[in-house]
Amino acid sequence: MTVAQYNQCVEAYADRVYRFILKNMRDEDEARDVVQEAFARMWEKAANVNYSKAKSYLFSTAYHTMIDRIRKSQRLSVGEEIFEEPEYSHSGYSDLQDVLNRALETLPEVQKHVILLRDYEGYSYDEIGQITNLNASQVKVYIYRARKALKNYIGSLDKVL
């Protein structure tokens, strides 16, 4: 990868990587640090990184850096959790984004990551698998479970809108 290609990657992907990490971490400073570290790692490996795979490399590196930081700070393992009953079903609520954010926070970390990569960033199942070190079948299962949990949490859209 050349310097010009690296700079193109910074311009093209920095904002998307930042939004993805921020959505997961909810801390602007930590998200900036993770993104910066991902770009620094890509620069260190620039000779080995193919420009056509730079986007995937950045998201994968940022994802794994984020997971490491979350594990260090919270000492939580990424795994399945049992969901409680929906705690929000107030009818007539008009802030859909707030409801979606609250619903996302109820998901286990791995489900939250795959649903954000799929529905917010538009990655394919195979690309998500590469980023998260899961196979496509596992990604599909996690996305299915996440969507089911979100549906249970939110309830009917008529109640939200």
C-alpha positions as CSV (number, residue, x, y, z in Angstrom):
1,M,0.0,0.0,0.0
2,T,1.4,3.4,-0.9
3,V,1.2,6.6,1.1
4,A,-1.4,8.0,-1.3
5,Q,-3.6,4.8,-0.9
6,Y,-3.2,5.0,2.9
7,N,-4.4,8.6,2.8
8,Q,-7.3,7.6,0.6
9,C,-8.2,5.0,3.2
10,V,-8.1,7.6,6.0
11,E,-10.4,9.9,4.1
12,A,-12.8,7.1,3.0
13,Y,-13.1,5.0,6.1
14,A,-12.1,7.0,9.2
15,D,-15.6,8.3,9.8
16,R,-17.3,4.9,9.2
17,V,-14.9,3.1,11.5
18,Y,-15.3,5.8,14.2
19,R,-19.1,5.6,14.0
20,F,-19.1,1.9,14.4
21,I,-16.7,1.9,17.4
22,L,-18.6,4.8,19.0
23,K,-21.9,3.0,18.6
24,N,-20.4,0.1,20.5
25,M,-18.3,1.8,23.1
26,R,-20.4,5.0,23.8
27,D,-17.2,6.9,24.7
28,E,-15.9,9.4,22.2
29,D,-12.3,9.4,23.5
30,E,-12.0,5.7,23.6
31,A,-13.5,5.4,20.2
32,R,-11.0,7.9,18.8
33,D,-8.2,6.0,20.4
34,V,-9.4,2.7,18.9
35,V,-9.7,4.2,15.4
36,Q,-6.3,5.8,15.7
37,E,-4.7,2.5,16.8
38,A,-6.4,0.7,13.9
39,F,-4.9,3.2,11.4
40,A,-1.5,3.0,13.1
41,R,-1.5,-0.8,12.9
42,M,-2.5,-0.6,9.2
43,W,0.4,1.9,8.6
44,E,2.8,-0.5,10.3
45,K,1.7,-3.3,8.1
46,A,1.2,-1.2,5.0
47,A,3.6,-3.3,3.0
48,N,1.5,-6.4,3.7
49,V,-2.0,-4.9,3.4
50,N,-3.6,-5.0,0.0
51,Y,-5.3,-1.7,-0.9
52,S,-8.5,-3.6,-2.0
53,K,-8.7,-5.2,1.4
54,A,-8.0,-2.1,3.5
55,K,-11.6,-1.5,4.5
56,S,-11.9,-5.0,5.9
57,Y,-8.5,-4.8,7.6
58,L,-9.4,-1.5,9.3
59,F,-12.8,-2.8,10.6
60,S,-11.2,-6.0,11.8
61,T,-8.4,-4.3,13.5
62,A,-10.7,-1.7,15.1
63,Y,-13.1,-4.4,16.2
64,H,-10.5,-6.5,17.9
65,T,-8.9,-3.5,19.5
66,M,-12.3,-2.5,20.8
67,I,-12.9,-5.9,22.2
68,D,-9.6,-5.9,23.9
69,R,-10.3,-2.6,25.5
70,I,-13.7,-3.6,26.7
71,R,-12.4,-6.8,28.2
72,K,-9.6,-4.9,30.0
73,S,-11.9,-2.2,31.4
74,Q,-14.9,-4.2,32.3
75,R,-13.4,-7.7,32.6
76,L,-16.6,-9.0,31.0
77,S,-16.6,-11.9,28.6
78,V,-18.5,-11.8,25.3
79,G,-21.2,-14.4,25.5
80,E,-24.9,-15.2,25.6
81,E,-27.1,-13.5,28.1
82,I,-30.7,-14.2,29.1
83,F,-33.0,-11.4,28.1
84,E,-35.5,-10.0,30.4
85,E,-39.0,-8.9,29.4
86,P,-39.2,-5.7,27.4
87,E,-38.8,-2.8,29.8
88,Y,-40.0,-0.2,27.3
89,S,-43.4,-0.4,25.6
90,H,-44.9,3.0,26.3
91,S,-47.4,3.8,23.6
92,G,-47.1,7.1,21.7
93,Y,-43.3,7.5,22.2
94,S,-41.9,9.4,19.2
95,D,-38.1,9.1,19.6
96,L,-37.4,6.0,17.6
97,Q,-33.6,6.4,17.7
98,D,-33.6,6.5,21.5
99,V,-35.7,3.3,21.6
100,L,-33.4,1.6,19.2
101,N,-30.3,2.7,21.2
102,R,-31.8,1.4,24.4
103,A,-32.7,-1.9,22.7
104,L,-29.2,-2.3,21.3
105,E,-27.8,-1.9,24.8
106,T,-29.7,-4.9,26.0
107,L,-27.9,-7.2,23.5
108,P,-24.9,-9.3,24.3
109,E,-21.7,-7.7,22.9
110,V,-21.2,-10.1,20.0
111,Q,-24.9,-9.8,18.8
112,K,-24.6,-6.0,19.1
113,H,-21.5,-6.0,17.0
114,V,-22.8,-8.2,14.2
115,I,-26.2,-6.4,14.0
116,L,-24.4,-3.0,13.7
117,L,-22.0,-4.3,11.1
118,R,-24.9,-5.8,9.1
119,D,-27.7,-3.2,9.5
120,Y,-25.8,0.0,10.1
121,E,-22.7,-0.5,8.0
122,G,-24.1,-2.9,5.3
123,Y,-21.5,-5.6,5.4
124,S,-22.3,-9.1,4.0
125,Y,-22.3,-12.2,6.3
126,D,-18.9,-13.3,5.0
127,E,-17.4,-9.8,5.6
128,I,-18.8,-9.8,9.1
129,G,-17.4,-13.2,9.7
130,Q,-13.9,-12.0,8.6
131,I,-14.1,-9.0,10.9
132,T,-15.3,-10.9,14.0
133,N,-13.6,-14.3,13.4
134,L,-16.9,-16.1,13.1
135,N,-18.1,-18.2,10.2
136,A,-21.1,-17.1,8.1
137,S,-23.4,-19.5,9.8
138,Q,-22.6,-18.2,13.3
139,V,-23.0,-14.6,12.0
140,K,-26.5,-15.5,10.7
141,V,-27.5,-17.1,14.0
142,Y,-26.3,-14.1,16.0
143,I,-28.1,-11.7,13.7
144,Y,-31.3,-13.7,13.9
145,R,-31.1,-13.8,17.7
146,A,-30.3,-10.1,17.9
147,R,-33.2,-9.2,15.7
148,K,-35.5,-11.4,17.7
149,A,-34.4,-9.8,20.9
150,L,-34.8,-6.4,19.5
151,K,-38.3,-7.3,18.3
152,N,-39.2,-8.5,21.8
153,Y,-37.7,-5.4,23.4
154,I,-39.4,-2.9,21.2
155,G,-42.6,-4.8,20.7
156,S,-44.9,-3.5,18.0
157,L,-43.8,-0.5,15.9
158,D,-47.3,0.9,16.3
159,K,-46.5,1.4,20.0
160,V,-43.2,3.2,19.1
161,L,-44.4,5.5,16.3
